[in-house]
Amino acid sequence: MTRTYATDEQYERWYMAECCRCGRRRHKAGTWPDGYVCRTCSDHAVRTRGTCPGCGQDRALPGLRPGDGAAICTTCAGFSQTFDCSRCGFEGKLLRGRLCEHCTLTDRLTALLDDGTGRIRPALVPLFDLLVAMDKPRSGLAWLEMRRSQPGNASQLLHRLGLGEIPLTHDAFHELQPWRAAAHLEELLMTCGVLPAADKYLCSFQRWLPGHLASIAEPDHAKTIKLYATWRVLPRLRARAERSHITPSIRRFAAEQIKYATAFLHWLGKRNTNLASCGQLDIDAWWAENTEHGRTCLRAFLNWAMQTRHCPGFLSIPAMKVSRRAALSDDERLDALGRLLTDTETPTRLRVAGIIVLLYAQPVSRIVRLTLDDVIRDGDTVLLRLGESPSPIPAQVTDLLLEHIAHRDNMNTATNPASRWLFPGRRAGQPARPDHLSALLNEIGVPAAAARGAAIRQQLLDMPAPVVADALGYHHKTTTRLHNETGGTWSRYAPGAHGRSPAGWVPRGAGDS
């Protein structure tokens, strides 16, 4: 391609200039009434929308009003160019062919999802409608451009879907690589109804398992692990998914069970034995060499092996040790609560999540499953549904919660365009990851497990265990055990209180900060 300039000095003179908006010397994107403008400032300006203070029209506001620098429309600013889409007339950022980002995204998706007849594959029309409806089409364009030079990118997967090369089944997506791109597309297809709904972490485990089995060198070991995964681990994961949902920790533990079972078979091989001839001395030796976590992970495999006669049934498995983290003191809980209520530098979503932990003793895995329907407005009172009956929210917390609802994250792309999750995640139809949210809470000084322990113990000192269980969604046995551990004085409670939060009940500490 022939250069339009002869020297670097000529290029500098023709194509570079000091931007009138940011003051940096950059490539010229255009000449506007107030001077040369760079690409970054140009893109930001044409995407600015609102009511023009000059003419009162609602439109793009790329211009600057002399004097106060208020954003104004192209007409009031005296632009010689327009930013109207040549197809739909929308005023904003223009791409090739003077098309807006929405029309460009529509054309790209139409071409990618073409079934070879010049039309979108009928089964993928819901996916097309979901993607073109996103509030920020530039996010969709960026997704299509991501990793364009590498196999398995989004554009390639969509093109193969359009041609029917990828069956519309979960099993087909579990075999695709790279798995992250395939998983994201699979979740989009579930969101729009093209694929049946399935638990995200169950799909993740099923995607991981074949690779692990392929990495096992011994065929007999691989066969045993496959049987264990098929008849013990996967059925329990599926049952959990049908009953409620699978959390990241449950998914990780299932994989750890498989990994430790594989390591145990390999360890037996080094001792010149196998699972069928495994003896009590082998079990005791392995128990002595490994951590409590490793023992916990292997326990289910050994029980399955004895039940299915893959190993002798007379083996004795040592009892599991149960340890609990120390809870925060009540002073530490109140200090953390006061900080979250007043610290405006902390993101609102973290403040809300932390307060729910500190006031209502909710695990993060349950907090991320809350929806907008769980926030109940009854006149001036706002309630939060956690158990059988909604719990009242203090006024200070109410304001913060409503502010969070009005400005939830991850709502501007095709991922969660109409999400009902109180804490929407980045993946299609999914809430925020509980492990990620827990890590963020820990960074701001709210260790979730310790804070929850402090909160539930305080509630048990204020109310009978059955009432706390029903109000906060705990099992009665759990609250009774914790009540006994705290040394609470409630031995009985008034008839009729069971199943309802006491009238006007507010979690202790809610109004103390």
VENLIN-V582065 format. One record per pair of residues at least 6 apart in sequence whose C-alpha atoms are under 6 Angstrom apart, sorted by the first residue. I is the first residue (numbers start at 1). GAP is how many residues later the second one is. If there is no record, write none. Layout:
<<I	GAP> <I	GAP>>
//
This chain:
<<5	6> <15	12> <15	13> <16	10> <16	11> <16	12> <17	8> <17	9> <18	6> <18	7> <19	17> <19	18> <19	19> <20	15> <20	16> <20	17> <26	12> <27	11> <28	9> <28	10> <29	8> <29	9> <29	10> <30	6> <30	7> <45	17> <46	16> <46	46> <46	47> <47	45> <48	12> <48	13> <49	10> <49	11> <49	12> <50	8> <50	9> <51	6> <51	7> <52	20> <52	21> <60	13> <61	10> <61	11> <61	12> <63	8> <63	9> <63	10> <63	11> <63	14> <64	6> <64	7> <64	8> <83	8> <83	9> <84	6> <84	7> <85	13> <85	14> <85	15> <86	12> <86	13> <93	7> <94	6> <101	36> <102	35> <112	46> <112	47> <113	7> <113	46> <113	49> <114	6> <114	7> <114	48> <115	6> <115	47> <115	48> <121	41> <126	66> <127	65> <131	283> <134	279> <134	280> <135	277> <136	276> <136	277> <144	10> <144	11> <147	6> <174	33> <187	241> <188	240> <189	6> <190	6> <190	7> <191	238> <213	9> <216	6> <257	40> <257	41> <260	38> <261	37> <268	6> <275	36> <276	34> <276	35> <280	35> <305	6> <306	6> <306	7> <327	123> <327	126> <327	127> <328	122> <328	123> <328	126> <338	175> <340	11> <348	56> <357	95> <358	93> <358	97> <359	148> <361	91> <361	94> <361	95> <364	70> <365	69> <368	55> <368	63> <368	64> <370	52> <371	49> <371	50> <371	51> <372	48> <372	50> <374	10> <374	11> <375	8> <375	9> <376	6> <376	7> <382	11> <383	7> <383	8> <383	9> <383	10> <384	6> <384	7> <386	86> <386	87> <387	83> <387	84> <387	85> <387	86> <388	82> <389	82> <389	111> <410	16> <411	6> <415	12> <415	13> <416	12> <416	13> <421	10> <423	8> <423	9> <424	7> <424	8> <425	6> <425	7> <460	23> <461	27> <464	26> <465	14> <465	15> <466	10> <467	31> <469	6> <469	7> <470	29> <471	30>>
//
